[in-house]
Amino acid sequence: MDKKTSRILFILAAISIIVYLILTLNKQHSYAGWVLVAFFILIAIGLRAYPLLKGYSYPMVIFASVTLAMYQPQYFLTIGNFDLKNLITPLLQIIMFGMGTTLSLWDFGRVIKMPKGVIVGIICQFTIMPFVGWGVAHIFAFPKEIAAGIILIGCCPSGLASNVMSYLARANLALSITLTAVATLFAPVLTPFYMKLLGGEFIDISYFQMMWDITKVVILPIGVGLIFHHLFQSRFKILDSIMPMVSMGGIALILVVIISRGRDGLLEVGLLLVAAVFIHNMTGYFLGYWASKLVGMPEQDCRTIALEVGMQNGGLASSLAADTLGKASTIGLAPAIFGSMMNITGSTLALWWRGKKIPGQDEEEVQR
């Protein structure tokens, strides 16, 4: 797309937001919601013309999805007698299969090559976010199931989004991929452990049930993806371009379904929950970065670990909330909001870091 077309899209987006305000003032909320969705989509497409800004395209799509769920939730609850909540786990399994097709055994083997970075990253991942989530849940005194959702997202490993942000931030992409892979392998053991320890006061947790659900939703699809990568990837190169789009669409749909189901509850605690999730997310970045600094990690690795700690696998948390815990409309709210927000904060942080020189880096490389 050229910049002339992009400017036209931005003009249409500006018109859309004016129309949205007019419709909202006239209490035509049903129509206003569609116009606001169009605004975000136009911005998302327009940003693709600018290399430094196109990283914001996906967050704009997420905003469009959340807007659609808030204004038109009735379309994302059921289709006939089929409850759309039942799509969450299969979608996540497809996303995890796609993750597996991008990995190789070498990604796990890098643990030997960069042990300090992996050890520091995993310790930060599975200490900072669970305990910060527990603290935030208590400070805001949310209803029990909402509080449990905040802890749940903190107990999950990082996801694919952190790899994208590490690439944008010119961080250590190899370390990022390895940390995501290793954290995901630890998730069946550590996620239910922390939920039982920290979230057990809010809801009943079955350790082994959650362990099995994480295994079948995450570990097994990734394993199948790894096998596929080694045996058939050369014959299906098209998957390299298709799976990222499928993953982004799947995450967007999961968010729409979760938020549609919890819309009424979200309207009651909306701003407070957004504030709590924001604090959780930003604290993860901050503590992840400075904990790495304190143990002498290089700047690139500090950025990587910050993004790995601050960005969680919201899809996994949503699946656990819906299937394992059976509370998609309450426990699933914090993961859905976290998943939406971290794409904005992560993109912003990554692009800010992208323009900041790393010691030993050429000025020309920073500017590219």
N, C-alpha and C positions, 0 to 999 in steps of 0.2 A: 504494500500500500504506500502511495506517495503522500507527502505532507499536505498537498492541496486537498486531496480527498479527506484527510484527517481533519483539516480545518473546517470543512463542510460538516463533518460529523459533530465537531465541537459546537458549531453554531446551532445545529439541530438539538444538541443536548441542552444548550442554554435556553432555547425555545421551550424544550420539554419541561425544564425546571420551573419556568414561568407559568406554563400551563398547569403544572402540578400545584403550584401555590394558589392559583386562581380556583381550581377545582376544590382544593382543600378548604379554602376560605368559604366556598359555597356549599361545603359539607357533602360534596360528591366523592366520597372516599373510595368507592369501588372503582370508579374511572381513574381517580388520582393515583391509585396503586399501580395500575398498568402503565401510566405515564412515567412514574418514578422508575419502574423496571426498565422502560425504554431509555431513560436518561443514563442509567448505569451501563446498559449494554452499548449505547453509543459511545460513551467514554471509554469503555473497555476496548472497543474496536479501534477507536481513534488513537489510543495510546500505542498501538502496535507499530505506528510509523516512526516512533522515537526509541532508539535502542536503549537509552538510559531509563526510559519510563515504561517500557513494555512489561516490565516485571510487575507493574500495578494492574495489568489487564485482568489477571485471574482474581485478585481481591475485588475488583469491580463486579465481576461475574458473581462472586460470593455475595456481595451486597445486593445484587439483583435477585438472587435466590432467596435471601432472607426477607427482602421486601415483598416478594411474591407470597412467601409463606405467611407473613404478617397480615397482608391485605386480603389474600384469597386462600385461606387455609382449607376451605371445604373441598378444594380440588385435589388435595394431597393426603387425605385420610383413608379413603377406600376407593376402589374401582369395582363396582358391583358388590359382590360379597368378599372381595379380596382386600385384606388389610395391608396397606402399603408399608406398614411397619415391618412386614415380613421380607421386604426387599433389602433391609439394612445389612443383614449378615451376608447374603449372597453378593451384594455389591462390594462389601469390604473384602470378601474372599477374592473377587476378581481383581480388586486393586492390589491386594497382597501378591497375587499371582504375577501381576505386572511388575511389582517390585522385584520378585524373584527372577524374572527374565532379564533384569538389568544388573543382577549381581553375578559374581563368580566366586569360586572358592578362594581366589586370591584376595577378595575383599575381606574375608575372615582371616586369611593368612597374614594380613598387614598387622595384626595384633603383635606378631613377633617382631616386625620391623619398627613399629612405633608403640611400644608397650606403655610408656609413660603417658602419652596422650590418651590412649584407650582407657587406662586405669583411672586417670583423673576424670575423664569425661563420664565414664560409667558411674563412678562414685558420686559425682555432682548430679548426674541425671536422677539417680535413685535415692538421693537424700534431700537435695534442695527442694524439688517440686512437691514431693509428698508432704513434707513438713510445712512448707509455706502454704500449701493448700489447706492443711489442717488449721494453721493459724488464721488464715483468711476466713475460713468457715466459722470459726469461733468469734472472731472480731465482729463480723457482720450479723451473727445470730440469725441466720436464715432458718426456715423450716427444715426439718431433719433430712428430707430427701433432696432438697436443693443443696444443702451443705454436703451431703454425701457425693453429689455430682461434682462439686468443686474438688473434693479430695480425689475422686476417681480420675479426673483428667490429670491431676498431678502424679498419680501412681502409674500412668501409662508411659511407654517408651516414646522416643521421638519418631517422627514419620518422614515420608519422602519430602515434605515441604522444606525441612531443614537443609536437605541436600541442595535444593534449588537456591535457597537463600545463601548458603555458603559459596556457591558458584558466583552469585551476584556480588557478594561481599569480597571477592578475591581471597577467601579464606582457604583453609586446607581441605579441599574437596575430598581427597582420598581418606583423610581422617574422618570427615563427616559421614561418608558412606559406610566406613567401617564401624563407627559408633552407632549408627542407625541399625546396622545389621546385628551387631553384638547386643545392643540394648533390647532389640526385638527377641533375640534368643533367650535373654534373661527374663523377659516379661511373664511367661507362664508361671514362674516361681515367685518373682518379686512383686508383681502387680497385685495378685491376691494376698500376698503376705502383708503389704502395706495397707491394703483396703481393710483387711481383718484387724490390723493393729490400730489404724487411725480412723477408719470409717465405721468400725464395728459398733461404736457408741450411738450411731445414727440409724443404721439399718442392719439387718441380719446378713451376714456374708458366709457363703459356703466356699471355703478355700479350694477344695478339690473340684467343685463344679466350675468355678471361675477359671481354674488352671486348665481344665479340659476345654472349656469354651475358647480360651485364648489360643490353645494349641490348634484346635480345628479351624479357627477363623484366621489365624495369622501364620503359625509355624508350618502347618501342612500345605497351604497354598504357596507359601514362599518356597518350600521344598520342591513342590511340583514345578514351580517356575524355574528354579535352579536346574533341575533335571532337563526341562525343556530347553533352557539356554544352552546347555552343553550338547544336547543331542540334535536339536532341530532348528536352533536360532538362525543358522546360515541359510536355511530354506524359507524362513518366514521373516525376512528383514523388514517387511512392512509393519510388523509389530512394534518396531522401534519408534515409529511415528504415530501409530494408532494408540498404543497403551497409555501414553501420557494424557491424551485427550479423553480416553475412557476413564482414567483415574480422576481427572478433574471433574468430569461430568458426574461420576459416581459420588464423589465427595459432596458436590453441590446438591445432588438429589437426596443424599442422606440428611444434609442440613435442612432441606426444605421439609422433609417428612417429620423430622424431630421437632422443628420449630412450629410446624402446623399443629401437631398434637399438643404442644405445650403453650400455644399462643396465649390462652387466657391467664395461665399462671405467670407467663413472662410479662404480661401487661401489669400484673400486680407487683412484681419485684424487679421489673425491667432495669431501671437505671442503677439501682443498688447492685444488681447482679453483674451488670456491665462493668461497673466500677470495681467490684471484687475480682472479676476475671482479668481486668486490665492490670490491677496491682499484682496478681499472681503471675501473669505473663511477663511483665516488666521486671519484677523481682528475679525471675528466672534468668533473664538476660544479664542483669546486673551482677548477681551472685555467681553465675557461671563464669562470667568474664573475669571478675576480680579474684575468685578462688583459683582460677588458672594462673593469673598473674602472680599470686602469692607463692605458688610452688615453682615459679620460674619458667612457665611455658612461653614459647615465642608468640609474637603478636598474632600471626595467622592462626595458630592453634587456639589462642584465647578467644578469638572471634568465632571460630568453629564451635568450641565447647559452649560458648554463650548461646549460640543459635540452637544447638542440640538440646540444651537444657530448657530454654524458653519455649521451644516449639514442640508440642506433644502430638501424639497420634489420636486426633479427635475422632476419627472414624472408629478406631478400636473402642474408645470410651463410649461412643454412642451405641455400638453394637452390644457391649456389655450391659449398658443401661437398659436397652430394649429387651434383650433375650435372657441374659443371666439374671438380671435383677428385676426385669419385668416392669420397669418404671420409665419408659421413654419420655413421657410428658413432664416428668419432674427431675429425676436423676439425670436425664439426658439433656437438660437445658444448658447447664454450665459447659459441658463438652461442645455443644453446638455453637454457643457464643464464643468460647475459646477458639474453636477451629476457624470461625469467621475472623475474629480479631487478630489472631497471630499472623495471618497472611498480610494484613495491613501493617502491623508493627514490625514484622520480620522484613517485609519489603523495604520499609522506610529505613530501618537500621542497616540493612544490607547495602542499600544505595548510598547511604551516608558514609559507611565504611569504604565503599568502593572508591570514593574520591579522596580518601585519606591515605597518605603514603605509609607504607610499611617499611621499617628500617631495612636498607639494602635494596629496596625496589626502585627502579628507574622512574623518573618523572613522566616519561613518555608512556610507560605502562599504566600509570595511574590515570592518565588522561584518556586512555582508550576505552 
